[in-house]
Amino acid sequence: MNSTKANTSYFIFLLLLLVCCFIANLLIGSSSIQFSDIIRILTGSNQIDQGTQNILYQIRMPRAMTALLAGAALSLSGLLMQTFFRNPIAGPFVLGISSGASLGVALVVMGTGALGLSFMGHWDLAIGAILGASLSLFLFLLLSFRVQDIATLLIVGLMIGSVTSAIVTILEYLTTSQALQQFIFWGFGSLSGVTWSELFLLIPLILFCLGWALALSKALNLLLYGEEQAALMGLSINSVRVQIILVCAVLAGSITAFCGPIAFIGIAVPHFARMLFKTQEHRILIPATILCGASVLLLCDIISHLPLWNQHLPINAITSILGGPMVIWIILMRRRI
C-alpha cells in the first residue's frame, strides 16, 4: 500500500514538473512573454498584439510540443531497447535507425549537391531520413529472423550503424562545403524546425506507439527473465521481438527524421525512472519514462534558448552535457548495473 502511495506521489510530481517545464518553455526566450499574456492568448483575447501571438503560436508552442513528443518517444524507445537486449546502455541507436536516418539525409543534402540539384527543404530532409531509417529497419528485421541470440543481434545492429556511418563519411568527403555545412547543422539536432502540419502527423503516430508499448507491458516483464524462460511461460518470442523493433523504429525514426539525432535521452532517462520508482514493472516504468523524458527534453530546450546565449544552442550539445554525467553517475551508484 505504501508503495502504491509513493508511486502515485511520484506520478503527481512528474505531471506537475511536466506542466511547469512546458509553461516555462513558452515563457522563456529572446522576447519576453508574460504568463498572463499566454492565458489571454489561449482564451482568445484580442488585447495582445499580433507579434506576440505569432511568437507563441508559430514558434514557441510547436517547439514545446516537439520537445514533449521527442522526449517521450526517445526515452520510451530506450527503455524498450534496454529491456529487449537486457543491456543497460542500449538505446535507439542500437537498431541502426539513427545511422540509417543520417544516411538518408546525407543522400538528400550531399547526394543532390554532387549531382548539381537542390532539395526543397525540411520535408525533403524528413522523407530522406524516414526512407533511410526504414531501410535500416528492414535489414535489421530480415536478420533478426535468422539470428536468434540477443547478444549477436545487438552486434548486428551496431554493424548496420557502422556501415551506414561509413557511407555518410564518404559522402562528407566527396561533397561541397555548402552541402557539408547543411548536413552538419542537421546533425546538431533542432526542435525549432517542426511545423504544425508536421506535428499533426507526429502526434497521432507517437501516441499510437505509446499505446502499443503499454500493451506490450506484460511481454516486456517476461523478457526480463530471458527469452528462453519467457518462451516457457508461453510468450511468442518472434512476435514480441518484431513488435518491439517496429515500435522503437517508428518512435526513434520519426523523431530523428524531423528533429535530427538527439543524443543520450534514450539511454539516461529510463535509468532515472527506474531509480525514482524502484521497480522493473513496465506498467509503471513506461508512463514514468514517458513523463521523465518529456520533462528532461523540455528542460534541455529551455537551457538551449536562454536569453543569455543570444542565440539557440544545439540541442544535442545540451542533452550530451546533461546526459553523459547522468549515465556515469547512475553506473557509479548502481555497481551491479
Secondary structure, DSSP 4 states (H G I P E B T S, - for coil): -HHHHHHHHHHHHHHHHHHHHHHHHHH-SSS---HHHHHHHHTT-S-S-HHHHHIIIIIIHHHHHHHHHHHHHHHHHHHHHHHHHT-TT--GGGGTHHHHHHHHHHIIIIIHHHTT----SHHHHHHHHHHHHHHHHHHHHHHHTT---HHHHHHHHHHHHHHHHHHHHHHHHHS-HHHHHHHHHHHT--SSS--HHHHHHHHHHHHHHHHHHHHTHHHHHHHTT-HHHHHHTT--HHHHHHHHHHHHHHHHHHHHHHH----SHHHHHHHHHHHHHT---HHHHHHHHHHHHHHHHHHHHHHHT-GGGSSPPPHHHHHHHHHHHHHHHHHHH-TT-
